[in-house]
Amino acid sequence: MKINNEKINTDPVVPESVLNMYKIDGQENVYYEHYVKSKRLFESKIDHSEICKEDESLIIKTRNEILRQPKDQIIFYIIRALENSNIEIQRIGASLIKNVPKEQRKDLSILVYKKVIDDLNNKNIQIQRIAMNMIQFIPEDKQEQLREIVLEKIIDAFNSSNVDEWRIMAKKINFAPNREQDNLHEIVYGKVIDALNQDDLRIQRLAAVMVRYAPTTKQVELENLVKDKFELAKREGKSKEIIESPLYMKSEEGRNSTFSREIFSKTGSETTLLLGKQFRDNLIFRHIEESSFLAWKNAYESHINWLKAGFDYVPIEPMYSFHYDHNNKLVNVASGVLDINLEEWYAFSGNTFKNDLDKQKNKILDVLTGLSINHGHPNDSNFCLRFYRDKKGKVDINKIPKIYLIDFDKATKQ
């Protein structure tokens, strides 16, 4: 059935008290008004069967399908998962080999071994990162060879000029051969020093995150250097640069254009950055599976639950609008850009406001639990801050900011 969009009442009637909970400090528009219009159209399409409501993500669906099989059939479903082009699906298949009869595990382990080698040699560092996480599913007698490849990839990243890749690989040192790990920690120490000596505050922020992967005996020295950089930036009035979203680390060419975009792939979804001057720091597009979107949608709409938990705002990544893409069966969501993530803020600021922010973070997770929502990866890099601004947009870096949970691409509703 075709819907006549003109007959759908998309004019939102939302109380002012509710709208206030969706206001983002420093931004004139209230996303929720536009969101309600998208919501009504989306739900009308579901009601008229234009969209088939999906309650499970592809990863959850794959896992459940494998576990439902009788023992003599499960191997075929695991092989199908391992041969999938999506490394997250491969990872699910590898993690379930333990459910296969022992006499069948050897052949599956060999297949996983080959997949891990292929993925470690992928040019995409995010694919490499997940492949490293899959080494645990390989028999121990095969793991050492894979660790040698990991060592090569870490060294390749450290030899590049890409500080973000340094950060990613510094976190993977424990997957390298034991005999090399001390040396790699020393290399991290040198990389942090080099990065802190650069003028770019974004580079300094990434360096601060890497401090924990330097030798433990040298971390206090590095923390003091980071503190000096943070205080210097504050004295120089660079609050805006200190708290800028990490989304734009690699995006300079479109900064002053009217409309420019950049798509970067993640293992769970894709995100489109809008780099033009009227969009940058305001909107991005996330492209995610419908089941994860529905969990995000539920969390975002639950303003009563957030109010009861003591929040005077909705601490969930703000949505502006969304629509269902029938071609790729993903939901395209225009969402609001916030400030620095919690991981970088703690590392660069020396844990400023940590007690208060951790309490708020835990409250957010408690409310999600009460809503039967599992975010999937609620690490500190997926909690973003929003600092207060005055009427001229000047950032108040000395006032405790609001905290938001973002990136619901792995979210599930129980």
N, C-alpha and C positions, 0 to 999 in steps of 0.2 A: 504494500500500500504506500502510495506517495503522500507525503505530508505537505500541506499548504502552510508554509512557514508564516505567512501573513496572518493566519488565524490563530496562531499560538500567542497567548498573552505572556510576553517576556518582560513586561514592565515590573521590576521588582518593587515590592512593598515591604521594606525592611525597617524596623524601628531604629531610631537614631542611636539608642543605647547599644544595639547589636552592631551597627556600622562602626561605632567607636572602637569596638574590640578588634576590628579588622584594619584599622588605620596603621600605616607604617610611618614611623617618624621620619620627617624630611621629605615625604612624598605627598603631593597634593591629591592624587586620585585615590579613592577607596576601591580596592580591587573587588570587594565582595559584591558591589552593585552589578558589575559586569559579569561576575561569576554566576550570580543567580540567573541571569539571562541564558547563559550557556547550559546551566544545570537543567532548566525547564525544557529547553529544546532537546537535550540529550535524553532526559527521562521520557519525553514524548516519543522519541524514536525507539526506545526500548519497548514502550507500551504498544507501539504499532509494528513491532517485530522487524524494524529496520536494522536494529543492532541486537545481536545475540549476547546476552549477559554472560560474561565469563567470570566464574568465581575462583578459578585456580590459575596461577601463573604457569608458564610452560615448564619451569623448573620443578614446581610442586607437582604438577600433573605428571611429569616424567617419573619423579620419585615414587609417587603413589601407584602409578601404573606398574612399575617394576615390582614393588612390594606386594601387589595383588596377585602376582603370577605364582603358579605352583612351582616347586623347587626344580622340576625337570624342564621348565620353560623359561625361568628367569634369566638364564644365560643369553638367550636370543634378544631379550629386551635390553640387557646391559650392553651387548655388542652394538645394538642400534643406537643407544645413547653415546657410546664411545665414538661412533662414526659420524655423529652429528657435527656440523660445522661450528656450533656454538660451544665454546670451551666450558661454559658454566654447565651445560648439559653433560659434556664429557666428564666433568668433575663429579657430578651426581652419580653417573654410571660407575666411575672408579671407586667412589666411596661405598658402593653397595656390593662390591665383589665378595665381601665377607658373608653375604647371604647365599652365595652359590655353593653347591656341594664341593668339598675339598678337592676332589679329583678333577674338577673343571676350572679351578682357580689359576692353575699355572698358565694355561693358554690366554686367559683374560689378562693376567699380569703382564705377559709379553706384549699384548696389544696396548695396554696402558703405557708400558715402557716406551714403545715406539711413538705413541701419541705425545708423551711428555717431551721426547727428543724433538719431534716436529714443532711443538709449541714453544719450546725454549729457543728454537732457531727462528721463530717468527719475528718480524721487524717491530711489531707492536709490543712495547714494553709492558703494557697491561696484560697481554696474553702471556708473556714470559713470567710475569708475577704470579699468575694463577697456576701456570704449569709448575712452578716451584712448590706451590702449596699441594700439588698432586703427588709429589715425590713420596709422601708418607704412605701411599697406597701401593708402592712398588716393593717387592721383596728386598730385604736388607742387602743381599749379595749383589744387587743391581744398583743400589742407591749411590754408591761411591762414584761410579762413572758419571751419573747424572750431576752429582755435586761438582765434578770437574767442569762440566758445561756451565753450571751456575756461576762458578768462579770466573769463567771467561766473560760471561754476560755482565757480571758486576764490574769487572775491570774495564770492559768496553764502555759502560755507562760513566765510570769515574774518569775515563780518558776523554769524554766528550765535554762540551762547554755548557751542557744543559743541566742546570742546578736542580731542576725538578726531577730529572732522572737520577741524579746523585741521591736525592732524598728517597726515591722509591727503592733503589738498590741497597741503600744503607740499611733499610729495614729487613733486607733479605740475607744479611751476612750469616745468620745462623744456618742457612741452607748450604753454605760453602763448606769445603773440607775443613775439619777441625784445625788442621795444621796451619791453615791460612787465615783464620779468623782474627787473630791478634794483629797481623799485618794489615788486614782490611780496616780494622778499627783505627789504626794509626793513619791510614790514608784518609779516613773520614775526618780525623782531627785536622789534617792539612787542608782538606777541602773546606771545612768550616771557616778556618782562618782566612783562606782565599776569598770566600764569599762575603765574609764580614768586612773585608777591606774594599768591597765594591760600594759605589755610592747608591745603587738602586736598593731602596728599602724592601722591595718584594724579594730580591735575592737574599737580603739579610734575614728576612722572616723565614725563608726556607732553610737557611743555614741554622737558624735557632732550633728548628725542629730536628735537625740532624745531631745536635749536641749529645743526645742520649745514646747515640751509636758510636761515639768516640770512646777511647779508653777511659774507664771509670776514674783513673787517677788524674785525668786531665779535664774532666767535665766541669769542675768548679771554676777553673781558669776560663773556660769557654763561656760559662754562664755569666761570669763577671764582664767579659767582653760584650756579650749580647746586651746585658743591662746597660752598659755605657752607650751602646748604639741606640737603644730604646730611649734613654733619657735625652740623648743629643737630638734625636728626631723630635721629641716633645718640645725641647727648648727652641728648636728652629721652626716651630709651628707647623709641623708636617703631620698633624693628626689625621687628615684625610688620607694621606698615603699609608700611614700606619694601619688603618682599619679597612683599606680597600679590599673588595672581594678577590679571592685568589682565582676566580674564574678567568680573569684576563691576563694571567701570567704570560701567555705566549702571543697575545693579540695586540699588536701596535699599529698595523697598517690601516685599520679601519677606524681608528680613534676619532678622526675629524671628518669622516665622510658622512653624507646624509643617511645612507643605508648601506650597510655591509654586514655580512654574516660569516660565521665560521662554525662548522659542525665538528664536534669531537666525539668519537665513539668511546663508550664505556663497555664493560663486559655485560652489564645488565640492561643498558639502554643507550640512547643517543641524546645529546644536548646540542641545541643550536644557539650559539651566542649571536646576539644582535649587536653589531659593533658600531653602528652609526651613532652620531652624537646625541640624538634624541632617545635612543634606546639603551645605550651603554649605561650600566649601573642601575637600570630600571627593569628591563624585561629579558628573559631568555625563553626558549621553547624546550620543553622536555618531551620526549617521545617514549612512552612506556606502555607496558601491557595493561589491558583493561582491568584485570584483577588487582594489580598493584595500585592502579589509579583509584579504584573504588575504595581501597583501604585508606589512601591519602584523602580522598573526598570525605570519607566518614570522619576522619580525624579533624579535617579542616572545618567541617560544618558543626562540630560538637561544642559550640561556644558555651552552652549551659554547663557542660562538664568542666570546661576550663575555668569558668567563673567560680564554680563550686570548689575547685582545687586551689583557689586563691589568686588566679591570674586575672588581670584587668585587660588582657589582650589574648588573641589566639596564637599560641607559640608554635605554629605549623607553617612550613613554607607557603607563602601566599599564592593563591591562584587568581589570575586575571580573567582568563577564558579558556575554553577547551573545546575540541571537537574530535569525533571519531574518524579515523582514516580507514576506509573500507579496503584500500589496496594492500596496506601492510598490517591491518588489524591492530593498530596501536592507537592510543589516545595522545593527541598533540596538545600539550598544556602550555599556555603562556603563563609563566610564573614570575614572581617578583625577586629581584636581586637584593640580597642583604649585605652585611659587612663581613669582616674577617671570620674564619672559622675558629672554633674553640681551641683546636690543637695548636694552630699558629699563634693565637693570642696568648695562651699560657706560656708557650715557648719563648716568644719575643718579649712579653711584658713581665716575665718572671712571676707568673701565676697571680697577677693582679686580679682582684675580685673572686679568687678561686672558690672560697667557701660559699659565697652567695650564689655564684653561677652553678656550682655543683649541686646545691640544694634545688635550684630551679630545674636543672637537667634531670635529676632523679624524680622530681614531681611530674615532669612531662612523661617520663617512661612509665610511672605509676598510672597516670591517666590512660595512656595507651593500653596498658594491661587491662584496665577496667573496661575499655572499649573492645577488648579481644582483638587488638591489632598488634601484630609483630612487625616492627619496622624492618628487620632483616640485617641491618648493619649500623646500629646507633653509636658509632664511634665518635670521638671528639671532632673529627674532620667533617662530620655530618651535622654538627650543631653550629649554627652561625649566630653571630651577634648583630644587634642593631643599636648603634649608639644614638644618643639624643642630639638633635640639631636645634640651633636657634632659628629665628625667622629668616636669617640670611643664609642658612645652610651650614653654619660653622659647627663643627663636631665638638661635643663636650666629652673628651676622652677621660675625664676624671669622675664621671658619674657612672654608676653601675648600669651597663646596657641591658636591653632585653635579649633573651635567648630564644632561638627558634630551632626546631628539628627540620632538616631538609632531606631531599633525595630519597623518595619513597619507591624507587624502582625495584626493590626487593621485598616490598611490604606485602603482608598477607593478612586477611581477616579470618580469624578462627571460626 
